[in-house]
Amino acid sequence: MSRADRFLKACRGETPDCTPVWFMRQAGRYLPEYRAVREKVSFLTLCKTPELAAEVTLQPVDILGVDAAILFSDILVVPEAMGLHLVLDDGGPRFPEPLRGPAEARRLHVPDPDRELRFVLDAIRAVRKRLAGKVPLIGFAGAPWTLAAYMIEGETSRSFERAKAALLADEAFAHELLSRISEALSLYLQAQLDAGADALQIFDSWAGALSPADYARLGAPYVARIVQGLRRDRKQPVIVFGVETGELLGQLAATGADVVGVDWRVPLDEARGRVGPAVALQGNLDPAALFLPAPALEKRVLRVLEEARRAGFGHVFNLGHGILPTTPVESARLAVDLVHRGLPAR
């Protein structure tokens, strides 16, 4: 068994030699090496320069010892390729001219990934070459509801009232927009697999903004359409993840995904009862735990591992959301070591 095997085996519910671990946003501002690259280029330029995107993708693999790399990119490059002007900098993502109705949505087009998102595919190829099989590479995209919410709001929101009002009030508009985004994502994620991604994660970051009934209309069906339409084999798992999705975990599991990511609000053994017996679980240490003294951090890591042991059938250790920008690197490295030395995977 090696780092090349752990993550994919756990995703399939098999038994690796120890629990695999990676972190969402593991390539980011908390790493001095990443900040050194960012001093030279803008965020969006970094995303669109395959050699640099590959460089920062690989940084945490060597610095932290994680068991998977996740491609450095951003979920909003897809709406940009569909025709929306994107501003992406340290002030947060913005669409200066957000969607305001069905007519504007109809002007969006479904991009050809090989042409309009080739920088992502070239980055995947570059990472695969440099990884040389050391660990698997995870590709990713945002989910249709999450992308639609950004595209209508124009920026991050706490309540997404514009997106909810627009899509819940006009079923035809909602279906047309979400279907068009789903088509774009299906092509994009398939292209990532074809370029060499070993696994995929679909981020439905704002799923928790919807009630279960509304997510059953605007969220889960479109994620399921993407997952079930991918041409892949059992060795290429798909993970779905959302924030504040405790009441939606069953719907996420029903999309056909192999792994459901769980944030820190729901213990993993309790999550098992909500997702059923047939999917692996990913998570779910509170990112703030990485600011604790080492003994307290160790207790929390071991608690997550024990909950996962009780949950059974596959566990990938991760944070319950992305790593925070001010996280001490030594704490992230310690967490990886604690997981690898922790309770036996079984």
N, C-alpha and C positions, 0 to 999 in steps of 0.2 A: 504494500500500500504506500502511496506517496501523495504529495499535495495535488498531483494531477488527477487523483481518483476520488478524493474525499467528497468534494462538493457535489459532483454528479451522482455519486452513489447515494448520498443522503437525499438528494432530490427525488430519487427513484424509490426511496424507502428501504434501501439496502443498508448494510452495516459497515461503515468505514472503520478505520483503525482508531480514529478519534473524531470528535465533532468538528466539522468544518466551520470556518468563520470568515466573513467578509463584512465590510461596513458600507452602507449607503453613504454617498459623498466622500468615500475614502480618499479620493484624489481631490484635494481642495485647500482652502486658505490656511488650515491649521498646520500644513506642511511647509517648512521654509523652502524646500526645493520647488514646490509649486509656486510659492510667492515669487521666487527668483525668475521663473518663466513669465509670470503675469506682469512683472515689471517691464517687460519688453513689448508685450502685445495686449490688445484688448481681449475681453472675454470671448466675444464673438469671433474675433480673428483666431484665437486659440482653438475654438471649436472647429473652425473651417480650415485649419492648417494640419493636415494629417500627421506630419512628422512630430509636431508639437503635441497634438492630442494623444498620439501614441506614447510620447515621452511621459506625460503626466499620468496617463492610464497606468503605466508600469511602476511609477514611483512607490505606491503603497505595497506592491507585491514584494519588493525588496526591503523597504524600510520597516514595514509592520509584520511581514511574514504571513499575510492573509492567504486563503486557499482559493481565491478567485479574483480576477481582475474585472472591473466593470468599465466599459468604454467611456471615455470622457467626451461628453457632448451635452446637449440640452434638449428637453422635450419640445421646446418651442421652435426648433428649426423646421419642423413639419408644417405648422401654420404659416411660417414665413415662405416656405416653398409652395404653399397653396395660393399665395398671393397677398398676404398681409404684411405690411411693413413692420419689422420687429426692431425694437431698441433693447439691447441686452447688455447691461453694464452693472457696476457694483450698486447702483441705485435700485436694482430690481428690474425684472422684465416689463416691457410696456409695448402695447400696440397703439400707437398714436391715433389710428383711424380704426377703432373697433367695429365689429359687425353691429348693425342697428336694425336689421330686418331680413326677411327672406330674399329680397332682391339682391342685397349685397352678398348673401351666402351663395346665391346661384352663380355669382361671378368667380367664386373660388374654383380652382381646378385641381385635379388629382395629379400630383407630380410623378414623374418618372424617376425612381430612386437612382438609377444608373447615371442619370444626367444631372438632375437638379439637387440630389443629395449624395453625389459621388464622394464628396470629402469624408462623409461618415464611413462609407464602404472602404475607401482607401485607408482610413485610420484603422479599421478592423484588420485589414490585410497586413498593415505594418505591425500592429500589436501581435498578431498571430505569429508572424515571422520572428519577432524579437522574443516572444515568450518561449518559443521552441518546445511547447508542450509542458512547461513548468507547472502552470495552473490553467484552468479553463477561463475563457473570456465570456462575459455576459454583455449582450447587447440590450438595448432598451428603447422604450417609447412611452409617451404619455397615453392615457386612455382617452377615448372619445369625449366623455363628459368633461373631464378635466381640461382638455384642450379647448372644447367649446366654451367652457366657463371663462377661460383666459381671453378667448377671441371676442367674446361679447362684453365682458367687463373692461377689457383693455389693460388690466393690471391685476395684481394680487388683491384679493378682497377677503374680508372676514366673514361676510354673509352671502356674497354672490347673488344679491337681490336682482340685479339686472338680468343675469343669465337665467336664474330661476323663473323670473316673470316672463321672459321671452319664450323659453322652451316649454314651460308648463301651460302657458296660455294658448299656444299655437302648436298643436300636435303635428300638423303637416310640416311646419317649419323645423320642429325638433327632429323629426324623422329624416328630413332631407339633409339637414346639416350634419347630424350624427352619422348618417349613412355615408355621406361623402368623406367625412373624416375617417370613418372605419375603413373605407376602401383605400384611402391613402396610407393608413397605418398597416393594413394587411400587406400591401406591396412593399412598404418600407421594412417591416420586420422580416418578411420573407427574404428580401435582399440582404439583410444582415446575416441571416442564417446561411444563405448561399455564399456570402463573402467569407464565412468562417467562424461566426459567433457560435459558441458551444451551448449557450442557453440565452433566454430572453427574460427580461422583467418588464411588466407593464405597470406603470405608475398611475394609479387613479388617486392622485394626491388629494383631490377635493371631493372624493366620494362621501366622506363623512358630513358634508354640507347638506346632503339629501336624506330625506326620510327613507325607510325601507321600501315603502310603496313607490316613492318617486324614483329611487335607484332601480327598482324593478322595471321602470319605464325608460329612464334616461341613461342608465349605466350598464347594468349587467348584460342585457341582451346584445349590446354592441361589443363589449369585451368578449363575450362568448363567440360572436360571429368571427372576430379576429382569431382567437385561439383555435377554434375548431376548423378554420379555413387554412391554417398553416400546413405546408408540406414538410413534415419533420418525422423523425423516428423517436423512439423512446429515449434515446441517448441525448436528445436536445430538449431539456425541460423548459417549461414556461412558468414563471412566477408572477402572481398578481399581488399588488400591495396598495393599500390606501391608508390614510390617516383617519383616526377616529371612526373606524369601521367595525367596532365590536358587534353592532347589530346587523352588519352586512356580511359577516364572514361566511355564512351559509351560501349567500348569493355568489360571493367570490369563488368559493369552492365549486359551485355548480357550473362555472363558465367552461370547465374542461381543463383548467390549469393543473399542473402537477404539484405546485407549491403555493401556499397562501401565506403572505407576510402578515404578521400580527404586530400592532404597535404595543407599547408598554402598558396600555390600559386594561388589557385582558390577559390573565395568566395563560400560559401555553396549554396546561392541562384542561383548563376551562374552554379554551379555543377549540380543542379537539372535539368536545361535545357539540360545538356549533358547526364545524366543517365536515364531520363524519370521519370514517376510518381510512379513506382511500387517498388522501393527499398529505404530502409532507408539510411541515410548518417551518417558517422562518422568523427569527426574532429572538428576543424582543426586549433587550436591555434599554432602559431609559438613557438617552444620550447624555443626560446630566450626570449620570453615575460615573462618567469618566472624569469628573472633577473631584471625586471623593478620594480620601486617603486610601492607600493600597489595601489595608485590611478590610475596609468597608466595601471597596470595589470587589474584592475577592468574594465576599459573602453574597453580593448581588449576582455576580457571574455564576456562582455555584447554585444559587436559587433558580436562575433561569434554566441551567442544565438539569436540575432535579425536576422541575416542572416538565421539561421536554422529555425526560426519561419516563415520567408517568404518562405523558401524552402518547408516546410510542410512534411508530411508523415514520421515521425520517425527521431529522432536525438539522437546519442550517442556522448557526448562531449569527445574529446580526443585531443591530440597534433597532429600536422601535421607530426610528425616523433617521434622518441624515445626521452624520457627525457634525458637531457644532464648530464654527470657525475658530473659536478660542480654545479648543480642546488641547490639552498638553499631549504632545506626541508620545511621551513616555507612558502615559496612561493608556493610550490606544494600543501601544505595543504590549503593555502588561496584560491588557484584556485578552489579546490574541494568545499570549503565552498561557494565561489562566485557562482559557477554553481548551487549548491543546493538552494541558496537564490535568484538566478537571475530571469530572466523572466519566467513566468509560462510556463510549457510545454503544448503545444496545437497544 
